[in-house]
Amino acid sequence: MTTDLIPAHTRVAAKRGFIRTSSQSFSSAIPTAAIAVVLSGDWALSLGLGLAGGAVTAVLAGAASYFSILSQGIPEDYATATPTA
C-alpha cells in the first residue's frame, strides 16, 4: 500500500508543465530585454534587468503550472500522453 497523495504520473506531468511553461515564458524575455536596451542609454543595466525580470517571471509562471497540475490533475489534452502502467 502506497502513502503517496499524488500519483507518480501526475508529478511527472507537473514537472513537464513547469519546464514547458517556464521555457515559453523565458523566451519572451529576450525580445523584451532587446527593446529595453534600444529604448534606454545604458545597455548593461537594461539587459540585466530585462533578463532578471524574465527569469523571475519564468519561474513564477512555471510554478503556477506545476501547482495547477498537482492540485487539479493532468489536463485532458495531456492525459492521452500519460503512460498507463
NUTI-248783 format. One record per atom (N, C-alpha, C): residue number from 1; atom name; x, y, z. Coordinates in steps of 0.1 Angstrom, whole numbers, plus 2048, in hexadecimal, padded with zeros to 3 digits. Layout:
# NUTI-248783
<pt NUM,'CA',<X,Y,Z>>
...
***
This chain:
# NUTI-248783
<pt 1,'N',<808,7F4,800>>
<pt 1,'CA',<800,800,800>>
<pt 1,'C',<809,80C,800>>
<pt 2,'N',<806,815,7F7>>
<pt 2,'CA',<80E,822,7F6>>
<pt 2,'C',<808,82D,7FE>>
<pt 3,'N',<810,836,803>>
<pt 3,'CA',<80B,841,80A>>
<pt 3,'C',<80C,84E,803>>
<pt 4,'N',<80F,84D,7F5>>
<pt 4,'CA',<810,859,7ED>>
<pt 4,'C',<803,860,7EB>>
<pt 5,'N',<802,86D,7EE>>
<pt 5,'CA',<7F6,874,7EC>>
<pt 5,'C',<7F4,878,7DD>>
<pt 6,'N',<7FF,879,7D6>>
<pt 6,'CA',<7FF,87D,7C8>>
<pt 6,'C',<805,872,7C0>>
<pt 7,'N',<7FE,86C,7B6>>
<pt 7,'CA',<803,861,7AE>>
<pt 7,'C',<810,865,7A7>>
<pt 8,'N',<819,85C,7A4>>
<pt 8,'CA',<825,85F,79E>>
<pt 8,'C',<824,865,790>>
<pt 9,'N',<81A,860,788>>
<pt 9,'CA',<818,866,77A>>
<pt 9,'C',<813,874,77B>>
<pt 10,'N',<80C,878,785>>
<pt 10,'CA',<808,886,787>>
<pt 10,'C',<814,88F,78B>>
<pt 11,'N',<81D,88A,793>>
<pt 11,'CA',<829,891,796>>
<pt 11,'C',<832,893,78A>>
<pt 12,'N',<833,889,782>>
<pt 12,'CA',<83B,88A,776>>
<pt 12,'C',<834,895,76C>>
<pt 13,'N',<827,894,76B>>
<pt 13,'CA',<820,89E,762>>
<pt 13,'C',<822,8AC,768>>
<pt 14,'N',<822,8AD,775>>
<pt 14,'CA',<824,8BB,77B>>
<pt 14,'C',<832,8C0,778>>
<pt 15,'N',<83C,8B7,779>>
<pt 15,'CA',<849,8BB,776>>
<pt 15,'C',<84B,8C0,768>>
<pt 16,'N',<845,8B8,75F>>
<pt 16,'CA',<845,8BB,751>>
<pt 16,'C',<83E,8C9,74E>>
<pt 17,'N',<833,8CB,755>>
<pt 17,'CA',<82C,8D7,754>>
<pt 17,'C',<834,8E3,758>>
<pt 18,'N',<83B,8E1,763>>
<pt 18,'CA',<844,8EC,768>>
<pt 18,'C',<84F,8EF,75E>>
<pt 19,'N',<855,8E5,758>>
<pt 19,'CA',<860,8E7,74F>>
<pt 19,'C',<85A,8EE,742>>
<pt 20,'N',<84F,8E9,73D>>
<pt 20,'CA',<849,8EF,731>>
<pt 20,'C',<845,8FD,733>>
<pt 21,'N',<83E,900,73E>>
<pt 21,'CA',<839,90D,740>>
<pt 21,'C',<844,917,743>>
<pt 22,'N',<84E,913,74B>>
<pt 22,'CA',<859,91C,74E>>
<pt 22,'C',<861,91F,742>>
<pt 23,'N',<863,915,739>>
<pt 23,'CA',<86A,917,72D>>
<pt 23,'C',<863,921,724>>
<pt 24,'N',<856,91F,722>>
<pt 24,'CA',<84E,928,71A>>
<pt 24,'C',<84F,936,71F>>
<pt 25,'N',<84E,938,72D>>
<pt 25,'CA',<84E,945,733>>
<pt 25,'C',<85B,94B,731>>
<pt 26,'N',<866,944,733>>
<pt 26,'CA',<874,949,732>>
<pt 26,'C',<877,94E,724>>
<pt 27,'N',<871,947,71A>>
<pt 27,'CA',<874,94B,70C>>
<pt 27,'C',<86F,959,709>>
<pt 28,'N',<865,95E,711>>
<pt 28,'CA',<861,96C,70E>>
<pt 28,'C',<86A,976,715>>
<pt 29,'N',<873,972,71E>>
<pt 29,'CA',<87D,97B,724>>
<pt 29,'C',<887,980,71A>>
<pt 30,'N',<88A,978,710>>
<pt 30,'CA',<895,97C,707>>
<pt 30,'C',<890,988,6FF>>
<pt 31,'N',<885,988,6F8>>
<pt 31,'CA',<881,995,6F1>>
<pt 31,'C',<87E,9A0,6FA>>
<pt 32,'N',<879,99D,706>>
<pt 32,'CA',<876,9A8,710>>
<pt 32,'C',<883,9AF,714>>
<pt 33,'N',<88D,9A7,717>>
<pt 33,'CA',<89A,9AD,71A>>
<pt 33,'C',<8A0,9B5,70F>>
<pt 34,'N',<89F,9B0,702>>
<pt 34,'CA',<8A4,9B7,6F7>>
<pt 34,'C',<89D,9C4,6F5>>
<pt 35,'N',<890,9C5,6F7>>
<pt 35,'CA',<888,9D1,6F6>>
<pt 35,'C',<88D,9DB,701>>
<pt 36,'N',<88F,9D6,70D>>
<pt 36,'CA',<894,9DF,718>>
<pt 36,'C',<8A1,9E4,715>>
<pt 37,'N',<8AA,9DD,70F>>
<pt 37,'CA',<8B7,9E2,70B>>
<pt 37,'C',<8B6,9ED,701>>
<pt 38,'N',<8AE,9EB,6F7>>
<pt 38,'CA',<8AC,9F5,6ED>>
<pt 38,'C',<8A6,A02,6F2>>
<pt 39,'N',<89D,A01,6FB>>
<pt 39,'CA',<896,A0D,700>>
<pt 39,'C',<89E,A14,70B>>
<pt 40,'N',<8A7,A0E,712>>
<pt 40,'CA',<8AF,A15,71C>>
<pt 40,'C',<8BD,A16,717>>
<pt 41,'N',<8C4,A1F,71E>>
<pt 41,'CA',<8D2,A21,71A>>
<pt 41,'C',<8DC,A17,721>>
<pt 42,'N',<8D8,A12,72C>>
<pt 42,'CA',<8E1,A08,733>>
<pt 42,'C',<8DE,9FA,72F>>
<pt 43,'N',<8E5,9F4,726>>
<pt 43,'CA',<8E2,9E7,721>>
<pt 43,'C',<8E4,9DC,72B>>
<pt 44,'N',<8EF,9DD,734>>
<pt 44,'CA',<8F2,9D3,73D>>
<pt 44,'C',<8E7,9D2,748>>
<pt 45,'N',<8E2,9DE,74D>>
<pt 45,'CA',<8D8,9DE,757>>
<pt 45,'C',<8CB,9D9,751>>
<pt 46,'N',<8C7,9DD,745>>
<pt 46,'CA',<8BB,9D9,73F>>
<pt 46,'C',<8BB,9CA,73C>>
<pt 47,'N',<8C6,9C5,737>>
<pt 47,'CA',<8C7,9B7,734>>
<pt 47,'C',<8C6,9AE,741>>
<pt 48,'N',<8CD,9B3,74B>>
<pt 48,'CA',<8CD,9AC,758>>
<pt 48,'C',<8BF,9AB,75E>>
<pt 49,'N',<8B8,9B7,75E>>
<pt 49,'CA',<8AB,9B8,764>>
<pt 49,'C',<8A1,9B0,75B>>
<pt 50,'N',<8A2,9B1,74E>>
<pt 50,'CA',<899,9A9,746>>
<pt 50,'C',<89A,99A,748>>
<pt 51,'N',<8A7,995,748>>
<pt 51,'CA',<8A9,987,74A>>
<pt 51,'C',<8A5,982,758>>
<pt 52,'N',<8A8,98B,762>>
<pt 52,'CA',<8A4,987,770>>
<pt 52,'C',<895,987,771>>
<pt 53,'N',<88E,991,76C>>
<pt 53,'CA',<880,991,76C>>
<pt 53,'C',<87A,985,765>>
<pt 54,'N',<880,982,75A>>
<pt 54,'CA',<87B,976,752>>
<pt 54,'C',<87D,969,759>>
<pt 55,'N',<888,968,760>>
<pt 55,'CA',<88B,95C,768>>
<pt 55,'C',<881,95A,773>>
<pt 56,'N',<87E,965,77B>>
<pt 56,'CA',<875,965,786>>
<pt 56,'C',<867,961,781>>
<pt 57,'N',<863,968,776>>
<pt 57,'CA',<856,965,770>>
<pt 57,'C',<855,957,76B>>
<pt 58,'N',<85F,951,765>>
<pt 58,'CA',<85F,943,761>>
<pt 58,'C',<85E,93A,76C>>
<pt 59,'N',<865,93C,777>>
<pt 59,'CA',<864,933,782>>
<pt 59,'C',<856,933,789>>
<pt 60,'N',<850,93F,78A>>
<pt 60,'CA',<843,941,790>>
<pt 60,'C',<838,93A,787>>
<pt 61,'N',<839,93C,779>>
<pt 61,'CA',<830,936,770>>
<pt 61,'C',<831,927,771>>
<pt 62,'N',<83D,922,771>>
<pt 62,'CA',<83F,913,772>>
<pt 62,'C',<83A,90E,77F>>
<pt 63,'N',<83C,915,78A>>
<pt 63,'CA',<837,910,797>>
<pt 63,'C',<827,910,797>>
<pt 64,'N',<821,91A,790>>
<pt 64,'CA',<813,91A,78F>>
<pt 64,'C',<80E,90E,788>>
<pt 65,'N',<814,90B,77D>>
<pt 65,'CA',<811,8FF,775>>
<pt 65,'C',<812,8F2,77D>>
<pt 66,'N',<81E,8F1,784>>
<pt 66,'CA',<821,8E5,78C>>
<pt 66,'C',<816,8E3,796>>
<pt 67,'N',<813,8ED,79E>>
<pt 67,'CA',<809,8EC,7A9>>
<pt 67,'C',<7FB,8EA,7A3>>
<pt 68,'N',<7F8,8F0,798>>
<pt 68,'CA',<7EB,8EE,792>>
<pt 68,'C',<7E9,8DF,78E>>
<pt 69,'N',<7F3,8D9,788>>
<pt 69,'CA',<7F2,8CB,784>>
<pt 69,'C',<7F1,8C2,790>>
<pt 70,'N',<7F9,8C5,79B>>
<pt 70,'CA',<7F9,8BD,7A7>>
<pt 70,'C',<7EB,8BE,7AE>>
<pt 71,'N',<7E5,8CA,7AE>>
<pt 71,'CA',<7D8,8CC,7B5>>
<pt 71,'C',<7CC,8C7,7AD>>
<pt 72,'N',<7CC,8C9,7A0>>
<pt 72,'CA',<7C1,8C7,798>>
<pt 72,'C',<7C2,8BA,78F>>
<pt 73,'N',<7CE,8B4,790>>
<pt 73,'CA',<7D0,8A8,788>>
<pt 73,'C',<7D5,8AB,77A>>
<pt 74,'N',<7D8,8A1,772>>
<pt 74,'CA',<7DD,8A2,765>>
<pt 74,'C',<7D2,8A8,75C>>
<pt 75,'N',<7D5,8B2,754>>
<pt 75,'CA',<7CB,8B7,74B>>
<pt 75,'C',<7C7,8AD,740>>
<pt 76,'N',<7BA,8AD,73C>>
<pt 76,'CA',<7B5,8A3,732>>
<pt 76,'C',<7BE,8A2,726>>
<pt 77,'N',<7C3,8AE,721>>
<pt 77,'CA',<7CB,8AE,715>>
<pt 77,'C',<7D8,8A6,717>>
<pt 78,'N',<7DD,8A5,723>>
<pt 78,'CA',<7E9,89E,725>>
<pt 78,'C',<7E7,890,72B>>
<pt 79,'N',<7DB,88C,72E>>
<pt 79,'CA',<7D8,87F,734>>
<pt 79,'C',<7DB,874,72B>>
<pt 80,'N',<7DA,875,71E>>
<pt 80,'CA',<7DC,86A,715>>
<pt 80,'C',<7EB,868,713>>
<pt 81,'N',<7F4,871,716>>
<pt 81,'CA',<802,86F,715>>
<pt 81,'C',<808,869,722>>
<pt 82,'N',<800,867,72C>>
<pt 82,'CA',<804,862,739>>
<pt 82,'C',<804,853,738>>
<pt 83,'N',<810,84C,73C>>
<pt 83,'CA',<810,83E,73C>>
<pt 83,'C',<806,838,746>>
<pt 84,'N',<800,82D,742>>
<pt 84,'CA',<7F6,827,74B>>
<pt 84,'C',<7FC,81D,755>>
<pt 85,'N',<808,818,753>>
<pt 85,'CA',<80E,80E,75C>>
<pt 85,'C',<815,815,767>>
***
